[in-house]
Amino acid sequence: MLGPRRAKPVSRPSPPASRVLSPVQRAIYASGDFTINAALNALAFVFTAYFLIHVAELRPALAGLVPLIGRAVDAFTDPLMGRISDRTRWQWGRRRPYFLIGAVPFGLCFALLWVPVPFTHELLRFAYYAFVYCLLTTAMTVLSIPYLALQPEMALSYDDRTSLNTYRSAGAMLGVFAAVSVRPLAESFGGGPTGFQFAGFVLGCLFALPWFFVYRVSFERPEWREQEVSTTPFFRGLVEVLAHPNFRRLLALFLFSRMAIDVISTLLILYFTHWLLRSEDFERGMVIFLVAVVSALPVWLWVARRTEKTQLFAYGAVLWSAVQCVLFFVQPDWSRWTLFLLMAVAGAGYAAVDVMPWSMLGDVIDEDELRTGQRREGVYNGVFTFVRKLAGAVGVSLVLGVLDLLGFQANEPTSDTVRNSIRLLAAFAPLAFLAAAVISAGRYPITRAAHAQIVAELWRRRARSATRATSSTQSNS
């Protein structure tokens, strides 16, 4: 008589694959941030505040409305793209195929944005640039949302995410270099509307190319791709994400910090041109600023391994805020090198403010999985990216609207009232937003120890699920 069949020993699943990107692969992956940040900063630094006003000859109020209309489109497309990438189940992956789909439209739309249109009526010019702007932001959404959603999957640990986001931030800073080069590049092509058209074409090609290499070096973990697709309706899932308390706290921190970044990005070229009367020093100052940002990133990464992310964010914000206070007192006859020194100090603080929120987002997504059992990187990054764009559009629209009310006009003598208003806004508007961001950081509770507990519980849960699945398979056999 046969005894009971002995069950085969159940092997516990091994921890998630330890595959990580090499330093070279991280640098190539960061080139995606180079293109997106270059485009966004070209829109903020040059397109809205300079090209639309001085070249396309739109009123400041209409120029400020162009990005605001684009953000209205993003309010729908960013979260929707996150939902789409979460639910994609192609054999090539959930996220990476969109790098190939969006690359060429992204470069083409960027080039079209700088085309001088032959319309004599101001509203027709406004309609053209607003329409192409919306096309460009949609193409960026197709690329950036899957790109950002892929990060928590490739970098699993608390510190590895900080490392990958440091590489991303370095790539983003190189993108700012490209954005600052728009005016000099246009001048090299003869200047004026035609010069900007050729500059837009060259940069459009440059921005499309890296995405083919990003596709090559990035990867997706099979065990994440095989997770069950959420059946929660789109808007209900969006409400659930926004109901996540710690995500709301992170959103507040991110919103205020991005408004500080984008407001000063728009006003700085006007500050150099109309307050300091040194338009030619804008690009030089930005180069020093960006060199300081890139140089500070390894230092902040070293500090990040020894402190909490919110503390590091606050250190950077305070350092940057000190420079904002001094900007109000800078006079046109001050030494150029004194101003450049201030730009360098501000760059060091900016580096921490820029990199930390993105590093913290992956930790919030892990907490959401613990709460709901779902991985929703796409939706979270869609909302996050929309807030990043919305903050810039609202800030830019507000400050340009104020200048329009004060009578600011391109190619006309600038009154003392407008000059002092530019100085006041450039110094204190970002300072107010930075203060609100630091207050928000103090309310964010996910520390290194808390995240370690989240990850450990997630692994125990996955191990139990895998064991049950294995036992069920053996019973059926």
C-alpha positions in Angstrom: 0.0 0.0 0.0 1.3 3.3 -1.0 1.8 5.9 1.7 0.8 9.5 1.3 2.7 11.3 -1.5 5.4 13.5 0.0 5.1 17.1 -1.1 8.0 18.5 -2.9 9.9 21.0 -0.8 8.6 24.5 -1.4 11.5 26.8 -2.3 11.0 30.4 -1.1 11.4 32.9 -3.8 14.6 34.8 -3.9 14.7 38.6 -3.4 14.1 40.8 -6.4 16.8 40.6 -9.0 19.8 42.7 -8.0 20.5 44.0 -11.5 21.5 47.7 -11.5 22.7 50.1 -14.1 26.4 50.7 -14.4 27.7 54.3 -14.0 28.0 54.5 -17.8 24.4 53.2 -18.3 23.2 55.7 -15.6 24.8 58.5 -17.5 23.1 57.4 -20.8 19.8 57.0 -19.0 20.2 60.5 -17.6 20.4 61.8 -21.2 16.6 61.4 -21.2 16.5 64.1 -18.5 18.9 66.2 -20.5 16.4 66.4 -23.4 13.3 67.0 -21.3 14.9 69.5 -19.0 16.5 71.3 -22.0 13.2 71.7 -23.6 11.4 72.8 -20.5 14.0 75.3 -19.6 14.3 76.6 -23.1 10.5 77.3 -22.8 11.0 79.0 -19.4 14.3 80.9 -19.9 14.1 81.9 -23.5 10.8 81.0 -25.3 8.2 82.5 -23.0 10.0 85.5 -21.5 12.2 86.4 -24.5 11.2 84.8 -27.9 7.4 85.4 -27.6 7.8 88.9 -26.3 10.8 90.2 -28.2 10.8 88.2 -31.4 7.1 87.1 -31.9 6.1 90.4 -30.4 3.3 89.2 -28.2 2.1 91.1 -25.2 3.5 89.7 -21.9 0.0 88.7 -20.8 -0.5 86.7 -24.0 3.0 85.2 -23.8 2.2 84.0 -20.3 -1.0 82.4 -21.4 0.8 80.1 -23.9 2.3 77.8 -21.3 -0.8 78.0 -19.2 -2.9 76.6 -22.0 -0.3 73.8 -22.5 -0.7 72.9 -18.8 -4.4 72.7 -19.2 -3.8 69.9 -21.7 -1.3 68.3 -19.4 -3.9 68.1 -16.6 -5.5 65.3 -18.7 -2.6 63.8 -20.7 0.0 63.4 -17.9 -2.1 61.2 -15.5 -3.7 59.4 -18.5 -0.3 58.5 -19.9 0.7 57.2 -16.5 -2.4 55.0 -16.5 -1.7 53.8 -20.0 1.9 52.8 -19.2 0.8 51.0 -16.0 -1.7 48.9 -18.1 0.6 48.3 -21.1 1.5 44.6 -21.5 3.5 44.6 -24.7 6.2 41.9 -25.1 8.8 44.7 -25.3 7.7 46.1 -21.9 5.4 48.5 -20.2 7.5 51.7 -20.4 10.4 51.4 -22.7 8.5 51.2 -26.1 7.2 54.7 -25.6 10.8 56.1 -25.8 10.8 55.0 -29.5 7.2 56.2 -30.1 7.7 59.7 -28.8 11.3 60.6 -29.8 10.7 61.9 -33.3 7.4 63.9 -32.6 9.2 65.5 -29.6 12.1 66.8 -31.7 9.8 67.9 -34.6 7.4 69.8 -32.3 10.3 71.6 -30.6 11.7 72.7 -33.9 8.2 74.0 -35.1 7.9 76.1 -31.9 10.6 78.5 -33.1 9.3 79.0 -36.6 8.6 82.7 -37.4 5.0 82.7 -38.6 3.9 85.3 -41.2 0.7 86.4 -39.4 0.3 90.1 -38.9 -2.5 89.7 -36.4 -1.2 89.1 -32.8 -4.0 86.7 -31.9 -3.2 84.4 -34.9 0.5 84.3 -33.8 -0.7 83.5 -30.3 -2.9 80.7 -31.6 -0.1 79.1 -33.6 2.4 79.1 -30.7 -0.2 77.9 -28.2 -1.2 75.0 -30.5 2.4 73.9 -31.2 3.2 74.3 -27.5 0.4 71.8 -26.7 1.7 69.3 -29.3 5.2 69.6 -27.8 4.0 69.0 -24.2 2.0 66.0 -25.3 5.0 64.5 -27.0 7.1 65.2 -23.9 4.4 63.4 -21.8 4.6 60.3 -24.0 8.3 60.2 -23.2 8.7 61.5 -19.7 5.9 59.7 -17.8 7.1 56.1 -18.7 10.7 57.3 -18.3 10.1 58.5 -14.7 7.9 55.6 -13.8 10.7 53.2 -14.8 13.1 54.5 -12.1 11.6 52.8 -9.0 11.7 49.6 -10.9 15.4 49.9 -11.9 16.6 51.3 -8.5 15.0 49.4 -5.6 16.8 50.7 -2.5 16.5 54.1 -0.6 20.1 55.1 -1.5 20.2 53.6 -5.0 17.2 55.8 -5.9 19.1 58.9 -4.6 22.1 57.8 -6.7 20.1 57.3 -9.9 18.3 60.6 -9.4 21.7 62.4 -8.9 22.7 61.2 -12.3 19.4 62.4 -13.6 19.9 65.7 -12.1 23.3 66.0 -13.6 21.7 65.2 -17.0 19.0 67.8 -16.3 21.7 70.4 -15.6 23.4 69.7 -18.9 19.9 70.3 -20.4 19.9 73.7 -18.9 23.2 74.4 -20.6 21.5 73.5 -23.9 18.5 75.8 -23.0 20.8 78.7 -22.2 22.6 78.2 -25.6 19.4 79.0 -27.6 20.1 82.7 -27.9 23.8 82.4 -28.7 23.0 79.6 -31.2 20.4 81.7 -32.9 23.0 84.6 -33.1 25.4 82.2 -34.7 22.8 81.6 -37.5 22.5 85.3 -38.1 20.1 86.2 -35.3 16.5 87.4 -35.5 13.6 85.1 -36.4 15.5 83.1 -38.9 18.3 82.5 -36.4 15.9 81.1 -33.9 14.3 78.9 -36.5 17.6 77.2 -37.4 18.5 77.0 -33.7 15.2 75.2 -33.0 15.8 72.7 -35.8 19.3 71.8 -34.6 18.2 71.4 -31.0 15.1 69.5 -32.0 17.4 66.9 -33.7 19.6 66.8 -30.7 16.7 66.2 -28.3 15.2 63.3 -30.3 18.4 61.3 -30.7 19.2 60.3 -27.1 15.9 58.4 -26.6 17.1 55.5 -28.8 20.1 55.0 -26.5 17.9 55.4 -23.4 15.8 52.6 -24.7 18.9 50.5 -25.2 20.3 50.7 -21.7 17.1 50.7 -19.6 15.4 47.5 -18.4 12.2 46.3 -16.8 12.0 43.6 -14.2 9.9 40.6 -15.4 8.3 40.1 -12.0 7.0 43.7 -12.0 5.6 43.3 -15.5 3.7 40.2 -14.5 1.8 41.9 -11.7 -1.9 42.0 -12.0 -3.3 45.0 -13.9 -5.4 47.4 -11.8 -9.1 47.3 -12.8 -9.8 50.5 -10.9 -11.4 53.1 -13.2 -9.1 55.9 -14.2 -10.7 58.8 -12.3 -11.2 56.7 -9.2 -7.6 55.6 -9.3 -6.6 59.2 -9.6 -8.6 60.2 -6.6 -7.1 57.3 -4.6 -3.6 58.5 -5.5 -4.4 62.0 -4.4 -5.9 60.7 -1.2 -2.6 59.2 -0.2 -1.5 61.5 2.7 2.2 61.3 2.3 1.9 61.8 -1.4 0.0 65.0 -0.8 2.7 66.2 1.6 5.3 65.4 -1.1 3.2 67.2 -3.7 3.1 70.3 -1.6 6.9 70.3 -1.1 7.4 69.7 -4.9 4.8 72.3 -6.0 6.3 75.1 -4.0 9.9 74.2 -4.9 9.1 74.0 -8.6 7.3 77.4 -8.5 10.4 78.9 -7.0 12.6 77.3 -9.7 10.3 78.3 -12.6 9.6 81.8 -11.4 13.3 82.7 -11.1 14.0 80.9 -14.4 11.6 83.2 -16.2 12.6 86.4 -14.4 16.4 86.0 -14.5 16.8 87.0 -18.1 14.6 90.0 -17.5 16.6 90.8 -14.3 19.9 90.8 -16.2 18.4 92.7 -19.2 16.3 95.4 -17.5 17.6 95.8 -13.9 21.3 95.1 -14.2 21.4 96.3 -17.9 23.8 93.5 -18.7 21.9 91.2 -21.0 25.1 89.6 -22.2 26.0 88.4 -18.7 22.9 86.2 -18.5 24.4 83.3 -20.3 27.7 83.7 -18.5 26.0 83.7 -15.2 24.0 80.7 -16.1 27.1 78.7 -17.0 28.6 79.4 -13.6 25.3 78.5 -11.9 25.2 75.2 -13.8 28.8 74.3 -13.1 28.1 74.9 -9.4 25.0 72.6 -9.6 26.9 69.8 -11.2 29.8 70.2 -8.9 27.6 70.2 -5.8 25.7 67.0 -6.8 28.4 64.5 -5.6 28.7 66.4 -2.3 24.9 66.3 -1.8 25.0 62.5 -2.7 27.6 62.0 0.0 25.5 63.9 2.5 22.4 62.0 1.5 23.9 58.7 2.6 24.3 60.2 6.1 21.1 62.1 6.6 17.4 62.1 5.7 16.2 63.4 2.4 14.0 66.1 3.9 16.9 67.4 5.9 19.1 67.6 2.8 16.3 69.4 0.9 16.0 72.0 3.7 19.8 72.6 3.7 19.7 73.3 0.0 16.7 75.5 0.2 18.2 77.6 3.0 21.4 78.1 1.1 19.5 79.2 -2.1 17.2 81.4 0.0 20.2 83.4 1.3 21.1 84.3 -2.2 17.5 85.4 -3.1 17.6 87.9 -0.2 20.9 89.4 -1.5 19.5 89.7 -5.1 17.2 92.5 -4.0 20.2 94.7 -3.0 22.4 94.0 -6.1 23.0 97.2 -8.0 23.9 97.6 -11.7 27.3 98.9 -10.9 28.2 95.9 -8.7 31.2 93.9 -9.8 30.4 91.2 -12.3 32.3 88.6 -10.2 30.3 89.4 -7.1 27.1 88.5 -9.0 28.7 85.4 -10.5 29.7 84.3 -6.9 26.0 84.6 -5.9 25.0 82.5 -8.9 27.5 79.8 -7.8 26.1 79.7 -4.2 22.6 79.6 -5.5 23.5 76.7 -7.8 24.8 74.6 -4.9 21.6 75.1 -3.0 19.4 74.5 -6.1 21.0 71.1 -6.7 19.6 69.7 -3.5 16.2 71.3 -4.0 15.9 69.8 -7.5 17.0 66.2 -6.9 15.4 65.3 -3.6 11.7 65.3 -4.4 12.2 62.8 -7.3 14.2 60.5 -5.0 11.4 60.7 -2.4 8.6 59.8 -5.0 9.7 56.2 -5.3 9.5 55.7 -1.5 5.9 57.0 -1.6 5.0 54.6 -4.4 6.4 51.7 -2.3 4.2 52.8 0.6 1.2 52.9 -1.7 1.8 49.3 -2.8 1.9 48.4 0.9 -1.5 50.1 1.4 -3.3 49.0 -1.7 -1.4 46.0 -3.1 -0.9 47.8 -6.5 2.1 49.3 -8.3 1.0 52.6 -9.8 4.3 54.3 -10.8 2.7 55.6 -14.0 -0.2 57.4 -12.3 2.0 58.8 -9.6 4.6 60.1 -12.0 1.9 61.4 -14.2 0.5 63.5 -11.4 4.0 64.5 -10.3 5.0 65.6 -13.8 1.8 67.6 -14.3 2.4 69.4 -11.0 5.9 70.2 -12.1 4.6 71.7 -15.4 1.6 73.4 -13.7 3.8 75.1 -11.2 6.0 76.6 -13.9 3.0 77.8 -16.0 1.1 79.4 -13.1 4.2 81.1 -11.8 5.3 82.4 -15.2 1.8 83.6 -16.1 1.4 85.4 -12.8 4.7 87.3 -13.0 4.3 88.2 -16.7 0.7 89.3 -16.0 2.0 91.6 -13.3 4.6 93.1 -15.6 1.9 93.5 -18.3 -0.3 95.4 -15.9 2.7 97.6 -15.0 3.1 98.6 -18.7 6.1 96.5 -19.6 6.6 96.3 -23.4 9.3 94.7 -25.5 11.7 97.0 -27.5 10.4 100.0 -25.5 12.3 102.0 -22.8 11.7 100.4 -19.4 10.3 102.6 -16.7 11.8 102.7 -13.2 8.6 101.2 -11.8 8.9 98.2 -14.1 12.7 97.8 -13.4 12.1 97.8 -9.6 9.2 95.4 -10.0 11.4 93.0 -11.8 14.0 93.3 -9.1 11.4 92.8 -6.4 9.8 89.8 -8.0 13.1 88.1 -8.9 14.3 88.3 -5.3 11.2 87.7 -3.1 8.7 85.6 -5.2 11.0 82.5 -5.3 11.9 83.2 -1.6 8.3 82.9 -0.5 7.8 79.6 -2.4 11.1 78.2 -0.9 9.9 79.0 2.6 6.6 77.1 1.9 8.5 74.1 0.5 10.7 73.9 3.6 7.6 74.0 5.9 6.1 71.2 3.8 9.3 69.1 4.1 9.0 69.2 7.9 5.7 67.4 7.6 7.0 64.5 5.5 7.4 61.3 7.6 9.0 58.7 5.4 12.6 58.4 6.8 15.3 55.9 5.9 14.2 53.6 8.7 10.5 53.9 7.8 11.3 53.0 4.2 13.3 50.0 5.3 10.3 48.7 7.2 8.0 49.3 4.2 10.4 47.4 1.8 10.8 44.5 4.3 7.0 44.1 4.7 6.5 44.3 0.9 9.0 41.5 0.5 7.4 39.3 3.2 4.0 39.8 1.5 5.4 38.9 -1.9 7.1 35.9 -0.5 3.9 34.7 1.1 2.0 35.2 -2.2 4.7 33.3 -4.1 4.5 30.4 -1.5 0.8 30.2 -1.8 1.0 30.2 -5.6 3.6 27.4 -5.5 1.5 25.3 -3.1 -1.6 25.8 -5.2 0.3 24.6 -8.3 1.6 21.5 -6.5 -1.9 20.7 -5.2 -3.4 20.9 -8.7 -0.7 18.7 -10.1 
